[in-house]
């Protein structure tokens, strides 16, 4: 069966009516990227701990490094002295 080609002959791409700016409540690209300064380090973990993070990361479809980074950040924030 051959498909019919649809032609939109009435639409010439004209703008109908007045244009008006809408309020932009979108986050900035930097906020979307959630850029946090990082420093690369070498960390030795025991096999049991590393296996735990890898297993849990697979279950949650995420990176085990991200889980460890978030854990360390949470710990640091919870135990930081008030400024």
C-alpha positions, -999 to 999 in steps of 0.1 A, spaced: 0 0 0 14 34 -11 14 62 15 -1 96 5 21 126 7 6 153 28 11 189 16 6 218 39 -2 245 14 -19 269 38 11 272 62 37 296 48 55 301 81 40 335 88 37 347 124 2 356 133 -4 382 160 20 401 182 51 385 197 57 389 234 86 378 257 77 352 282 92 350 317 124 328 318 123 307 349 147 281 336 180 274 354 213 285 339 234 260 320 259 260 349 231 251 373 219 223 350 254 209 348 258 210 386 294 220 383 313 214 415 350 219 417 368 186 422 402 173 429 414 139 417 428 117 444 439 81 449 420 63 476 425 27 488 393 9 499 390 -26 512 374 -50 488 342 -54 508 335 -17 508 343 -13 471 321 -43 462 293 -28 482 294 5 463 298 -12 429 268 -35 436 246 -7 448 256 16 419 246 -11 394 213 -15 411 207 22 408 222 26 374 248 51 385 285 54 391 300 39 422 325 68 423 296 93 424 281 74 453 314 75 472 318 112 464 283 120 476 288 101 508 321 119 516 305 153 507 275 145 530 298 135 558 319 166 554 288 189 554 273 172 584 305 175 605 317 209 593 320 236 619 295 265 615 310 294 597 
